[in-house]
Amino acid sequence: MRLIEITFPESVDTKPLLKSCLRAEPVDYRLDPADERGRRLLRLVFRSGDGQEAIDAVQSLLADETDWRLVVLPIEASLPAEEKPEEEPAEDEAQKKHRKTIALREELYEDISKGAVLNRDFLLLTALSAVVAALGLNANNVAAVIGAMVIAPLLGPILAFAFGSALGDLDLMLKSARTAMTGLVVGLLVAMALGAAISANLGSDELVSRTFVGVDAVALALAAGAAAALSISTGVSSALVGVMVAVALLPPSAAVGIFLGDGEWGLALRAALLLAINVVSVLLAALFIFRVKGVRPRTWLERRSAKRSVFINYGVWAVCILVLTVIAWRIAPVEVLP
């Protein structure tokens, strides 16, 4: 359950506000009289998955006001326990569509936008994960590679870009793209430095396997992107899913750096091809899940812009996957001897 609190000036007409909020069927509500500052407080209690309609209505009705605030709070417990009817009433299509997303759009934005922030912690974790991944790949140490994927902060900017695409939020897309590209370059440079210092171990199965592009790699990347978007849109912790995304992205990027540092241009190209296909697959799957879960902007004009953004991204990523797959299919397998 969640508690939504709205404070607003007493000059606001409460009848349309209450009517709109009650249409969302809260479990309970309370409207307090104005305090000494001339502000009123409306409390609404909703079941998990509900409340988006009320939030959208409040933002529309109070758009011209300046002295108002809406706060969403999680409820750990509520008494008395709500009685569930023996038979759930049939829902129409509009209600089903409304209940697709469990987490609120605003909650999702608050959580996901944090992952698009480029700061020292992100760069340090990226560099450290690249070091551990590169050394683990070169030494054929599976445990080290897994440890690198645990600390890799790759999930944040990837999900933020897909979420920004679903909302048509160009600022979030650019911000997350900058963070992702910076992290990729930092990790690549670190891996290149290690590759130049220590020769690439072509007898390492963990390293050489990142030069082969197969259906299993694409399936893994698609599943990782879908799982990441699904976990965060339903309010479930995405920590473990972040490791799954790192599986698809971190080892290939570290392999690219190692091969480039050692002058193995052919192997570096194949690893880069795998990395590109995985990145596109993760983004495409995440964008699809956000669309299915009903992640859309609030207003009609914004939804129209977001729809255009989604279809453009669908087209771009689909073409990218097709082109990269054809390139991978046309490139002859590279024979690697230990």
Secondary structure by P-SEA (a helix, b strand, c coil): cbbbbbbbcccccaaaaaaaaaaaccccccccccccccbbbbbbbbcccccaaaaaaaaaaacccccbbbbbbbbcccccccccccccccccaaaaaaacccccaaaaaaaaaaaacccaaaaaaaaaaaaaaaaaaaaccaaaaaaaaaacaaaaaaaaaaaaaaaccaaaaaaaaaaaaaaaaaaaaaaaaaaaacccccccaaaaaaacccaaaaaaaaaaaaaaaaaaaacccaaaaaaaaaaaccaaaaaaaaaaaacaaaaaaaaaaaaaaaaaaaaaaaaaaaaaaccccccaaaaaaaaaaaaaaaaaaaaaaaaaaaaaaaccbbbbcc
